Amino acid sequence: MSQTSVLYDVPGPRALARNRILSIVTIAVVVALAALIVYRLGVTGNLSANKWQIFGYGAIWTQILQALWATLSAFLVAAVGALALGFILAIGRLSDHSWVRIPVTVVVEVLRAIPVLILMMLLYYALPGLGVRMDPFWAVVIALIAYNGSVLSEVIRSGVESLPRGQSEAGYAIGLRKTGVMQLILLPQAIRSMLPVIIAQLVVTLKDTALGSIITYNELLYLAKLMGSQLNYGTPYIPVTIVIGGVYILTCVLLSYLATVAQKRISANPKVQGTTEVEAKPVGNAGNVTDTELILVQQSDVLELEEDERQKAKHDKAEAQRQIDLRKKDDGDRL
C-alpha cells in the first residue's frame, strides 16, 4: 500500500467520473445564478446609467474616502484598545487570586453577552439621560473595545492554557516568578499560536464599525444609506450597495493580507522558532511533506522510543540480577 493511500482510499474510475460530473454541475449552477442576478438587475433598471451616474462626480468619491477614513480610524483605535483590554482581562482570568479572577470573569462574561449595537445605543442614547453626552465616534469605539476586548481575552487565555504545563514549570525552575513566566514564556507562545483567531476577530471588529450608522456615525454604511436615498438618481440602493460592499471587501482582504504577512515574519524570526528537530521540520506543502509522511515519521519515532524503553528495562533488570548474584556470592564467602 502506498503512503498516499494510508488515510483514504484512492478514487476509482467511477468515483473520478462522479466527481467530474458534480464539478461540472456545480459550475453550471453558479454560472446560472450569476446570469440570473445580472438579468434581474437589468430588468429592474439597476444597470441603467441614471442609477450609476452618481459615481461620476468627484465629490461623491471624496465623501466615500472621508467615510472610509472614519471607518478605519474607529477600527484602528478600537483594535488597539481591544488588544490592550484583552491582555488585561486574560491576565486577570489567569490569576491565582480568587478576589481578582472571579470579578474579572464576571466582567468578561457580561461584556461578551451584550451585543455591540446595544452597547453603542446605551452609550449614545442612554448616557445623555444621566447628563453625559458622548460623540458618536467614541460611542462606537468604546463599544467595540468592550465587546472585542472580552472576546480576545478568552482567545488569549485559551492559548495560554493550551500550552504544556512543562513550559511554566521550566520557568519556575530557573527562578522566574509568575509575572516573568507569563511575560517571557507563556504569552509570546500563546499569541503566536492564536494569531489566526486574533486576526479573524480584528476583521470582525472592522465590519462591526458599520453598526455605528445606527447612531449617526458618518462611516461607510451611513454614507451608503444617504446616497441610496437620492431621488434624483432613482434611489440607487443596489448600485451603492455594490460599490460600498466592494470597498468593505477590499479593506477586509487588505487587513487579512497584512496580518498574514506579519504572521509569516514572526514565524520566520529565528528568535521565536522552535529549538527541537520536530518543530523545525516543515509541515504541509511548505516543505513538500504530506500529512501522511508526517504521521509515518511520528509513528516511527514512537516505535523507536518504545524500543529504547524496552532495552532500558531489560538492562535494568539484568543489572539488578547481577547485583543480587554478587551479594549472594559475598555472603557465601563470609560464611
Secondary structure, DSSP 8 states (H G I E B T S, - for coil): --GGGSSS----HHHHHHHHHHHHHHHHHHHHHHHHHHHHHHHTTTTSHHHHGGGG-HHHHHHHHHHHHHHHHHHHHHHHHHHHHHHHHHHHHT-S-HHHHHHHHHHHHHHHHS-HHHHHHIIIIIGGGGT----HHHHHHHHHHHHHHHHHHHHHHHHHHTS-HHHHHHHHHTT--HHHHIIIIIHHHHHHHHHHHHHHHHHHHHHHGGGGGGGT--SHHHHHHHHHT-GGGT--HHHHHHHHHHHHHHHHHHHHHHHHHHHHHHHH-TTTS--SHHHHS--GGGGT--HHHHHHHHHHHHHHHHHHHHHHHHHHHHHHHHHHHHHHHHHHHH-
